[in-house]
């Protein structure tokens, strides 16, 4: 049995008007440094997105501090545990968008698309239809390299390379999904906040977002109707349906074992380092 103090990994976001990001950046940096937290926080005019890791007491103190700001008092957090710190450093960045879609008129703060919780989605997938009797189709909004690590059974995967490609691709396939209920999903739910709204705007008549994404689904119902693991942008590389680090990945091109520390940065193409060296 491990005697090390477990590391608590948290992921959270909230779409909310946030016009003092520059002033707040130093405060976030100071608090995270004092609490010995590592990870990445994005501060944007449309809200906040964060991935942090540290010991339980530090995480709890950070969340208490964050929620003392009325704008973030109700921010929801997804947790997982690891034996080691999965981040190398602490970054607080200023960005234009929480997740880049390049469609500024889509503003989740002003109203979300319908969401389906994990238990309801599992029941729909068990039964093969939603509560209205419509066939349920899963749509992955993540980038292709993330999908390759794991996804829901029989999911629609349009092999996008970046999220800003999603609007045009999903519009081109709208007619194929007439009469069906489409459930969009991603790692933690953030991309679908925008994706599902866009789909409603262009005429999808029955579209939902998976509340909390894959990680919340794993937390609440495990890996039912899901195959593989869930790619995450830290040194754990991917998580199993039990929310445990899955360890090494194997390159689909050269079959080399790619260890977590060899993972490329989140903004780089997913290329095996051994393939890249050839």
C-alpha positions in Angstrom: 0.0 0.0 0.0 1.3 3.4 -1.0 2.3 5.7 2.0 2.6 8.8 -0.2 0.1 11.6 0.3 -2.3 11.4 -2.7 -2.4 14.3 -5.1 -5.9 15.8 -5.8 -6.4 16.7 -9.4 -9.2 19.1 -10.2 -10.8 20.4 -13.4 -13.3 23.2 -13.5 -14.7 25.9 -15.7 -17.4 28.6 -15.7 -18.7 30.9 -18.4 -19.2 34.3 -16.8 -18.3 37.9 -17.6 -14.8 38.4 -16.3 -13.5 41.8 -17.3 -10.7 42.1 -14.7 -8.5 39.2 -15.8 -5.4 41.3 -16.0 -5.7 42.5 -12.4 -6.7 39.0 -11.1 -3.9 37.2 -12.8 -1.3 38.2 -10.2 -3.7 37.2 -7.4 -4.1 33.7 -8.9 -0.4 33.4 -9.4 0.3 34.4 -5.8 -2.3 32.1 -4.2 -1.3 29.1 -6.3 2.4 29.7 -5.5 1.7 30.0 -1.7 -0.3 26.7 -1.8 2.3 24.9 -3.9 -0.2 24.1 -6.6 0.7 23.2 -10.2 -1.3 23.2 -13.4 -2.9 25.7 -15.8 -5.5 28.4 -15.3 -7.0 30.3 -18.2 -8.5 33.7 -17.5 -10.7 35.1 -20.3 -13.4 37.7 -20.8 -15.9 34.9 -21.1 -14.9 33.1 -17.9 -12.3 30.7 -16.3 -11.0 27.2 -17.1 -8.6 25.5 -14.7 -6.7 22.2 -14.2 -4.8 22.1 -10.9 -3.1 19.5 -8.7 -1.9 19.5 -5.1 -2.5 18.0 -1.7 -6.0 18.0 -0.4 -5.6 20.9 2.1 -4.1 23.2 -0.6 -6.9 22.3 -3.1 -9.5 23.0 -0.5 -8.0 26.3 0.4 -7.7 27.4 -3.2 -11.4 26.5 -3.9 -12.5 28.4 -0.8 -10.5 31.5 -2.0 -11.9 31.1 -5.6 -15.5 30.8 -4.4 -15.2 33.9 -2.2 -15.5 35.8 -5.5 -19.3 35.8 -6.1 -18.8 35.1 -9.8 -17.3 31.7 -9.0 -19.3 30.9 -5.8 -21.1 28.0 -7.6 -18.3 26.7 -9.8 -18.4 22.9 -10.1 -15.3 20.8 -9.8 -14.4 17.3 -11.1 -11.8 15.4 -9.1 -9.4 12.5 -9.5 -6.4 11.2 -7.5 -2.9 10.4 -8.4 0.2 9.3 -6.6 2.4 11.9 -8.2 2.1 15.5 -9.3 1.1 15.4 -13.0 2.1 19.0 -13.8 5.5 20.4 -14.1 4.8 24.0 -13.3 2.1 26.6 -12.5 0.8 28.7 -15.4 -1.9 31.5 -15.2 -2.7 32.6 -18.8 -4.8 35.4 -20.3 -6.8 34.2 -23.3 -9.5 35.5 -25.5 -11.7 32.4 -25.1 -11.9 29.5 -22.6 -12.0 27.2 -25.6 -11.3 28.6 -29.0 -14.2 28.3 -31.4 -13.9 31.8 -33.1 -17.6 32.4 -32.9 -18.0 35.3 -30.5 -21.8 35.4 -30.7 -22.0 32.0 -29.0 -22.1 32.9 -25.3 -23.0 30.1 -22.9 -23.3 32.6 -20.0 -26.6 33.8 -21.6 -28.1 30.4 -21.9 -27.0 26.8 -22.3 -28.3 24.1 -24.6 -30.1 21.2 -22.8 -27.8 18.9 -20.8 -28.2 15.2 -20.0 -26.7 13.7 -16.9 -24.6 10.6 -16.8 -27.3 8.2 -15.3 -29.9 9.3 -17.9 -27.5 8.9 -20.8 -26.5 5.4 -19.6 -30.2 4.5 -19.5 -30.8 5.9 -23.0 -27.8 3.9 -24.3 -29.0 0.8 -22.5 -32.4 1.2 -24.1 -31.2 2.4 -27.5 -33.4 5.5 -27.5 -34.2 8.7 -25.5 -37.4 9.2 -23.5 -39.2 10.4 -26.6 -38.3 7.2 -28.4 -35.7 8.8 -30.7 -32.5 7.0 -31.6 -29.5 8.4 -29.6 -26.3 9.2 -31.5 -23.1 10.2 -29.6 -21.0 12.9 -31.1 -17.4 13.4 -30.0 -16.3 17.1 -30.2 -12.7 16.4 -29.3 -9.7 16.4 -31.6 -8.9 13.2 -33.5 -5.8 12.3 -31.4 -7.9 12.4 -28.2 -10.6 10.2 -29.7 -8.1 7.6 -30.6 -7.3 7.0 -26.9 -11.0 6.2 -26.2 -14.5 7.2 -26.8 -18.1 6.0 -26.6 -19.3 3.0 -28.6 -20.4 3.8 -32.2 -19.7 7.5 -31.7 -19.6 10.1 -34.5 -16.0 11.1 -34.9 -15.4 13.7 -37.6 -11.6 13.6 -37.2 -11.2 17.3 -36.5 -7.8 18.7 -35.8 -8.9 21.7 -33.8 -12.1 22.8 -32.2 -12.5 25.8 -34.5 -13.0 23.2 -37.3 -16.1 21.9 -35.6 -18.8 24.4 -36.7 -18.3 23.8 -40.4 -18.0 20.0 -40.1 -21.2 19.6 -38.0 -23.2 21.8 -40.3 -22.2 19.7 -43.3 -23.6 16.5 -41.6 -26.8 18.0 -40.2 -29.2 16.3 -42.7 -27.8 12.9 -41.9 -29.0 13.2 -38.3 -32.6 14.3 -38.8 -35.0 12.6 -36.5 -32.3 11.5 -34.1 -31.2 12.8 -30.7 -27.6 13.9 -30.7 -25.6 13.9 -27.5 -22.3 15.9 -27.7 -19.5 15.1 -25.4 -15.9 16.0 -24.6 -13.4 15.5 -21.7 -15.0 17.8 -19.1 -18.0 19.3 -20.8 -16.5 22.7 -21.8 -16.4 22.3 -25.6 -20.0 21.1 -25.7 -21.1 24.3 -23.9 -20.4 26.0 -27.3 -20.9 23.0 -29.6 -24.5 22.3 -28.6 -25.5 25.9 -28.8 -24.1 26.1 -32.3 -25.9 23.0 -33.3 -29.2 24.4 -32.1 -28.5 27.7 -33.9 -28.0 25.9 -37.3 -31.2 23.8 -37.0 -30.5 20.6 -35.0 -33.9 19.9 -33.4 -32.8 17.5 -30.7 -29.3 18.0 -29.3 -27.9 17.7 -25.7 -24.5 18.1 -24.1 -23.3 15.5 -21.6 -23.2 17.2 -18.3 -19.6 17.2 -16.9 -18.2 15.4 -19.9 -16.5 12.0 -20.0 -14.8 12.5 -16.6 -18.2 13.1 -14.8 -19.6 10.1 -16.7 -16.7 7.9 -15.4 -17.2 9.3 -11.9 -21.0 8.5 -11.8 -21.5 5.4 -13.9 -18.0 4.0 -14.8 -17.2 2.9 -18.3 -20.5 1.6 -19.6 -20.8 2.0 -23.4 -17.3 3.5 -23.5 -14.2 1.8 -24.8 -10.6 2.8 -24.0 -9.5 5.6 -21.8 -9.9 9.3 -21.7 -7.0 11.5 -22.9 -6.0 14.3 -20.5 -3.6 17.2 -21.0 -1.2 16.4 -18.2 1.6 13.9 -17.4 -0.9 11.2 -16.6 -1.7 11.1 -20.4 -5.0 9.3 -19.9 -7.4 8.1 -17.3 -9.3 4.8 -17.1 -13.0 4.7 -16.4 -12.0 4.2 -12.8 -10.3 7.7 -12.9 -6.9 6.2 -12.5 -3.9 7.0 -14.7 -3.7 4.4 -17.4 0.0 4.6 -17.8 1.8 4.2 -21.1 0.2 4.5 -24.5 1.2 2.6 -27.6 1.7 4.5 -30.9 -0.7 3.4 -33.5 1.8 4.0 -36.3 5.1 2.5 -35.1 3.8 0.5 -32.0 6.3 2.2 -29.7 5.4 2.6 -26.1 4.9 6.3 -25.4 5.3 7.1 -21.7 3.5 9.9 -20.0 6.5 12.2 -19.7 7.0 11.9 -23.5 3.6 13.4 -24.2 3.8 16.5 -26.4 2.5 19.9 -25.2 -1.3 20.4 -25.5 -0.9 22.9 -28.4 1.2 20.6 -30.5 0.1 17.9 -33.0 -0.2 14.5 -31.4 2.9 12.8 -33.0 4.7 10.0 -31.4 8.2 11.3 -30.5 9.8 8.2 -32.0 7.9 8.7 -35.3 8.8 12.4 -35.2 12.5 11.5 -34.9 12.5 9.4 -38.1 
